[in-house]
Amino acid sequence: MTSVRARVVVLTGPSGSGKSRLAARLGLPVLNLDDFYRDGDDPTLPHRGMGPGATMPDWDDPGSWLHDEAMLAIENLCRHGEANVPVYDIARDARTGHRTLTLAESPYFVVEGIFAQEVVRDCRERGLLADAVCLHHHRVVTFWRRLSRDFREHRKPPLVLVRRGLRLLKVEPAIVAQAVTLGCAPLRPEEAYARITWLVESARRA
């Protein structure tokens, strides 16, 4: 098996917790797991009831994304330094293309997304994991940040966004607890930034 040339920092947390913002601030290459969502017309996509006789895709169910395809991309990045990854348009519920993600000489890269905790065990077992962090705030803060972002980006119809936001507000403590169970450290964004920066700087000094 090809040796490991880079290791992954897994960055997860509830939707709206600041994962993308922190990933950009760290300055490392980023693999966004939202790009591995299933297309909206995929018959295996999980659905959630919306009232009598009405359903919609459940984008918060881990079954709504392609775990094995994401793991293949992670492994290619760790062992070969590049991977062909999809480009996904959330507003259109569909892939719109592909791109090549390269690490250059970076010894670490970030994997981020609301399902990122689902790859922690596989990454650890394959010797690919550098660290795993779950971001969290007070859940009311996360609720407002998520709703503001989703409205601004027109991700879904407003009523859908409000209903989803209220549901996630209720279950956020369970989301964080599950990530911890799967091996992630629960941290505030500044704590996570300090921890990951220390990891990267230690590698550079070595």
N, C-alpha and C positions, 0 to 999 in steps of 0.2 A: 504493500500500500504506500502511496506517495506520502512523504513526510509533511508535517504541518508547518506552514510558513507564516501563518497569521492565526490569531485566536479571536473569538467573538465575545463582545460585551453585549449581553442581552438586557434590553431596556423595555420594561413593560409597565403597565399601570392602567387605571381606568381611562376611558376616552375623555380627553380634555385635561389630563393631569400634567401635560407639558413635555411629553416624550420627544416630539419632533423639535421643539424649541431647544431642549437640552442636547439632543443629538447634533443639531447644527452648531451649538455653542462649543461642543467638544472638538469640533474640527476634524473628526475621523470620518472615513468612508462610512456610508449608511446604507443598509439594506432595509427597505420599508416593507414589512410583511403585509400591509394593506394591499399591496400590489398582487398578492396571491389569493385575493378573494375569488370565489367562483363567479361566473357570469350570472346575471339575473335570470336568464332563461335555462339555467342548469337544472334538470329535473331532480337532482339530489340535494338541492339547496334547502336547508331547513326553513320552515315558515312558522309564523306566530299569529295567533288569532287576534283579530281587530274588532270583533263584534260578531253578531249573528251572520254567518255565511261569508265573512270577510277575513282574509289572511294577507300577510305581507312577508317578504323574506326577512328572516331573523339574522341580521348582520352581526349580532352579538353572540351568536352560537358558534363555538369552535368548528362545527361542521360546515360553516359557510366559507371556509378558506382551505387551501390545499397544503396540508402539512408536509407531505412527502416531497412535493415540488419545492417548497421552501427549504427543506433540509438539504435537498440536492444542491440548491444554489449556495447555501451556507458551506457545505462541504467543498464545493468547487472553489469558493473564495478562500477558504482556509488552506487548501492544499495546492491550488494552482494560481491564486491571486486574481482571478477574474471569473465572472459568471454571466450568462445570458439571462436577464430577468424581465418579467412582464412590466408593462406600464398600464395602470388601471385607473379608470375614471369613475369615481364613486358616484357622481351625479348621474352617470349614464348606466351604472351597474354593469360595466363591461370593460374588457381589455381593449386598449386602443393601439397597442404596439409592443415592441420589445426594445431593450437597450443592453449594452454591455457595461457592467459595473466592474471597475478595476481598482485594485488596492495600491498599485505602485509598490512602494517599499514599506508601507505602513504595517507594523506588526499586530495591529488590532483594527477591528472594525465594529460598528454598532449594528445590531439587529433590533428594530423597534416596531412596536405595534401592540394592539390590545390583546393579541393572542401569543405574544412573544414568550410568555412563560411556558407555553406548550412545547417549545424546542429545547428547554433547559436540560431535561434529562438526557435526550439524545446527544446533545452537544457535549455534556459531561462524559457520557459513556464512550464517546468517540475521541475524547482527548482534545476537543475543540474549544472548550469553554474557558474564558478568562475571568468573567464575573457575571452576575445576574442581579439586577436591581428592579424593584417595583416602586415607581413614584407614587406619592399620594399627598393630598392636602386635606383640609376639612372638606367633607363631601359637598357642602353648599358652594364653596369656592370652585370646586371642579364642575359642579352643575352649571354655574353661570359662565364659566370659561368655555365649556363645551357648547352651550347653547349659543353664545355670541359667535363663536367660530363657525358653527354649522349654519346659522342664519347668514353670516357674512359670505360664506362660500356656496350658499344655495345647494347644500348637499342633498336635501330631500324636501318635500312639501312641509310648510311650517307646522301643521298639526302633527305630522309624523315626528318631527324633531322634538316638539314639546312632550309628546307622549313618551318617546324614547328617553328623553332627558329625565322625566319624573321617575320612570322605572329604574334607570341607572342610579339615580340619587338614592333610591331605597336599597338597592343591592350592592352599593359600592363597598361597604365593609367586607362583604363576602368575597368580592372580586379580589381585594387586597389579600385577604386571608388565604384564598386559594393559591395566589401567586407565591406567598410565603411557603405554603405546603409543598409547592413544586420546586422550591430551592432559591427563591429570590429574596434579597434583603430589602425590607420596607424602609424607604428613605425619602426625605424631602428633597426637592430638586437641588438645593445648594449642597446638601450632604452628599448627594449622588455625584454632583460635579466634582467636589473635592476628592471623593474616593476614586473616581475613574481617572481624574487628572493625575493623582498620585501614582496609579498603576501605570499609566502611559509614561510618565516622567521617570519612573523607576526602571522601566525597560530601556529608555534612551540612555540613562546613566550607565546601565550595565553593558 
